[in-house]
């Protein structure tokens, strides 16, 4: 790899170097460990309770982590969205529903996560 800049010590410095391959391999291990705790949370959902950790990990590779601030709309009724939403932390609400959807659930439905993740399939 050709460096695109110079690195110069401007005072007496102690520096360590790590080869790229071991660094990337170790970072992969760290990321897998961080994801493992999220995978265990997902396994607690009834939908995934019979799945092996390997199966959930395989699915997890396709997940996208998103953080939403207070009062932010995750999606709007009528929007096309074939995603499944799993609340890992916090609370979300379904404030209004179409007549067809209202027959399947309560008019206002809260989904909160403290210890157990909540799953909600997005309305298309």
N, C-alpha and C positions, 0 to 999 in steps of 0.2 A: 504494500500500500504506500503510495506516495503522499507525503504530507503536503497540505495546502497552506500551512503557516508554520512559523518557527515558534519554539517555546524556549524562553530564556529565563534563567533564574536571576531575579533582581536582588536577591540576598541569599545567604547560605540556606539551602533548602534540602529537605529529606523527601524523596519522591519514591513511590513504588510503581512498578509497571506490571501489567497483566496482559498476557497474550490474548488476542481477540477471541479465539475459539474457546478456551476455558472460561473466559468471562461470559460469553453468550450461553455456554452450556450451564453455568452456575445460575445465571439470571433465569434461564428456563426452569430450573429446579425451584427457584424461589417463587416464580410466578405460578407454577403448578401447585406448590404448597398453599399459596394465598387463595387460589381458586378452589382448593380442596374444601375449605371451610364453607364456601358458598355452595359447592356441590352437595355437601352434607345437609345444608338448609333446604335445598331443592328436594332432596330425597325424603324429607319429612312431609311433603305434600302428598295427599292421597293418590293423586294422579301418577306420581313417580315412586311410590313406596315399594313397589315390587321390582323396580329397575335395579340393576347392579350399579355400583359406583362407576364402573367403566362405561356403561351405557349412558349414564347421566353426564359423565365427563365428555363423551363424544358429542352429545347434544350441546353441552356448554360451550364447545368451541364455536358454535354458531350464534351464541348469545351476544348481545350488545348491551353493555352497562350504560344506563342513562340516569342522570340525576335531575330531578325537577324541583324547582323552588316552590314555595307556598303559592297557591292559587294559579299555578301554571297548568294549562290544558295539555294533557297527554295526547289526546286525540278527540276529534269532534264527531258527534253523531252524523252519519251519512258519508263520512270519509271512507275511502277504500283502505283497508288495513287488514292483512291476514296474519298479523302477529299475535302471539300470546304474551300477556303481560304478567310478570311474577313480581309481586311487591316484596322486596327483601327488607326494607326498612321504611317506616313512615306510614302514612295513611292516604288513601285515595278515595274519591267519591264518584258515583254515577248520579249526577243531579237531576237529569230528566231523560226520559226514554220515549221512543215511539210507541204507539198503541200495541204493536206486535211484541216489542221487547218488554213492555210493561206487564204483559200477561205472563212472562217468564220470571219476573223478579219484582222486588218492591220498587216504588217510585224513586226512593233515594236509598242507595245501597252503599254502605261504607266498607272499605277494605283496609284493615290496619295490620301492621306487622310489628310485633314485639319480639316473640320467640319463634313463631311459626310463619313461614312465608304464605302468602295468599296468591292464588292463581285466578286470573280473569281472562277469558278469551275475548279478544277485541271484537266488537260488533262491526260487521262489514257494511 
